[in-house]
Amino acid sequence: MDSMLSEHVMALHAGNQRSVGGLTPRRVTSKIQDPVDHDNARQEWENDKPLSERLKFSTGEVVDPVPTSLFRKYIGYARRYVHPKLSEEAASKLQSFYLELRQSHHSIDSTPITTRQLESLIRLTEARARLELREVASEKDAEDVIEIMKYSMTDTYSDDFGVLDFHRSQHGSGMSSRNQAKRFVAELNRVAERTYNSLFSVQQMRQIAKDMRLHITNFDDFIASLNHQNFLLQKGPRVYQVQTSACL
């Protein structure tokens, strides 16, 4: 039922360009970087950076802000003339994320996840494309919006294990902004940026957690939880790739 409803919402926003039932979730794959080819590794890392990293200023970067009057004209033009539609890839990415949220919501007293959240994701993704005057919202636009959504939801709903727990907003136990999961993934991102390699073995991650003096009772369960929440993506036997910035 959730899948059918989400496909219906997608079809409404896509107009005649999309038929109901045409969604097939995709997973973006990335090849393992060659440590010898430093330049290629750096370029791949730059291309795969999450939104939170791309928004940071580099050391010594010169900032040339857009004049306020020109910026107002730009926004006005985008609102009036640019009306993006979701690509098939973007729609599949949003639907997959929405269904994951629905699966995490089981009981009647937890915060409801409804198609209104899906519609918000769609509007934000379209707005992300409109910002660059594009008529088609891409899969990358959807990924940026999902990262923003995770950032807002994890602070409010995540437990100390990094799992989205929708009872927390009802019972006043949210806003755990310094939990171990976020600190750990933040450190993984820092290491990945420093080495231009986002792949980690379980043993490497265990050592990182030890160096951070994190007190994790069951490390395998901890990693499995991060993988389930898409902060880590399993790439092989006991090998994972960090997906997003830990400040989520």
Buried (B, 14 or more C-beta within 10 A) or exposed (E): EBEEBBBEBBBEBBEEEBEEEEBEEEEEEEEEBEEEEEEEBEEBBEEBBBBBBEEEEEEEEEEEEEEEEEEEEEEEEBEEEBEBBBBBBBBBBBBBBBBBBBEBBEEEEBBEBEBEBBBEBBEBBBBBBBBEEBEBBBBBBBBBBBBBBBBEBBBBBBBEBBBBBBBBBEEEEBEBEEBBBBBBBBBBBBBBBEBBBBBBEBEBBBEBBEEEEBEBEEBEEBBEBBBBBBBBBEBEEBBBBBBBBBBB
